[in-house]
């Protein structure tokens, strides 16, 4: 799959995080929307022993999202997963996955802020 035209690896959160830690250490990113698939994922990355090659492995959140949608379809209620940055990474309404909690649900802003303090 080719990269989107506006894809710049140095702008990606997993790359920036990896560059901010000592070489040779693995970096686990926060959850983000993948530029290639639009799925929510997180990346585990590491600079290899040659000091230049970067290995990055994406882990998709699609199975978790499918489970959340299944919960909603069986009338057990709704579920939402929000990362520490306030990004909705899983939700009963898949249209809101990838959006910011504070932008979509202002009523939850105070609870989210308190939980992260």
C-alpha positions as CSV (number, residue, x, y, z in Angstrom):
1,X,0.0,0.0,0.0
2,X,1.6,3.3,-1.0
3,X,1.9,6.1,1.5
4,X,-0.5,9.1,1.4
5,X,1.0,12.0,-0.6
6,X,1.2,14.2,2.6
7,X,2.9,11.4,4.7
8,X,6.1,12.6,6.4
9,X,7.6,10.0,8.7
10,X,9.3,12.7,10.8
11,X,5.8,14.1,11.7
12,X,4.4,10.8,13.0
13,X,4.0,10.5,16.8
14,X,5.7,7.1,16.9
15,X,8.8,8.5,15.1
16,X,9.0,11.6,17.2
17,X,8.6,9.5,20.4
18,X,11.3,7.1,19.2
19,X,13.7,10.0,18.5
20,X,13.2,11.4,22.0
21,X,14.5,8.3,23.9
22,X,18.0,6.7,24.0
23,X,18.9,4.7,20.9
24,X,18.3,1.0,21.2
25,X,15.3,1.4,23.6
26,X,11.9,0.4,22.3
27,X,9.2,3.0,22.1
28,X,5.4,2.4,22.5
29,X,3.3,5.2,21.0
30,X,0.0,6.3,22.2
31,X,-3.0,5.3,20.1
32,X,-3.5,7.3,16.9
33,X,-5.3,7.0,13.6
34,X,-3.2,5.2,11.0
35,X,-2.3,7.3,8.0
36,X,-2.6,4.3,5.7
37,X,-5.7,2.5,6.9
38,X,-7.6,5.1,9.1
39,X,-7.8,2.4,11.8
40,X,-6.9,3.2,15.3
41,X,-3.5,1.7,16.3
42,X,-0.4,2.1,18.3
43,X,3.2,1.4,17.2
44,X,6.1,-0.3,18.8
45,X,9.3,0.9,17.3
46,X,13.0,0.6,17.8
47,X,16.2,1.8,16.1
48,X,18.2,-1.3,15.1
49,X,21.8,-2.0,15.9
50,X,23.1,-0.2,12.8
51,X,21.9,3.0,14.3
52,X,19.9,4.0,11.2
53,X,17.3,1.4,10.4
54,X,14.0,1.8,12.2
55,X,11.7,-1.1,12.8
56,X,8.1,-0.2,13.5
57,X,5.2,-2.6,14.1
58,X,1.6,-1.3,14.2
59,X,-1.0,-3.0,16.4
60,X,-4.5,-2.4,15.3
61,X,-7.3,-1.6,17.7
62,X,-9.9,-3.0,15.2
63,X,-10.6,-6.2,17.2
64,X,-11.3,-4.1,20.3
65,X,-13.6,-1.8,18.3
66,X,-15.5,-4.8,16.9
67,X,-16.0,-6.0,20.5
68,X,-17.3,-2.6,21.6
69,X,-19.7,-2.5,18.7
70,X,-20.9,-6.0,19.5
71,X,-21.6,-4.9,23.1
72,X,-23.7,-2.1,21.9
73,X,-25.7,-4.3,19.5
74,X,-26.7,-6.7,22.3
75,X,-28.2,-3.9,24.5
76,X,-25.5,-4.2,27.2
77,X,-25.0,-0.5,27.0
78,X,-22.3,1.6,25.5
79,X,-18.5,1.5,25.9
80,X,-15.9,4.1,25.2
81,X,-12.1,4.0,25.4
82,X,-10.2,7.3,25.6
83,X,-6.4,7.6,25.6
84,X,-4.6,10.0,28.0
85,X,-4.6,12.7,25.2
86,X,-8.4,12.7,25.1
87,X,-8.6,10.8,21.8
88,X,-11.6,8.4,21.4
89,X,-9.9,5.2,20.4
90,X,-12.9,2.9,20.7
91,X,-16.6,3.7,21.0
92,X,-20.1,2.2,20.4
93,X,-20.6,4.7,17.7
94,X,-17.6,4.1,15.3
95,X,-18.2,7.4,13.6
96,X,-16.7,9.1,16.6
97,X,-13.6,7.0,16.9
98,X,-10.6,9.2,16.2
99,X,-12.3,12.3,17.5
100,X,-11.4,14.3,20.6
101,X,-13.6,13.6,23.7
102,X,-13.7,17.3,24.7
103,X,-14.9,18.3,21.2
104,X,-17.6,15.7,21.0
105,X,-18.7,15.4,24.6
106,X,-18.0,18.6,26.5
107,X,-19.9,17.2,29.5
108,X,-17.2,14.7,30.0
109,X,-14.3,17.2,29.9
110,X,-14.3,17.8,33.7
111,X,-14.3,14.1,34.5
112,X,-11.6,13.4,32.0
113,X,-9.4,16.2,33.3
114,X,-9.9,15.0,36.9
115,X,-9.0,11.4,35.9
116,X,-5.8,12.6,34.3
117,X,-4.6,14.8,37.2
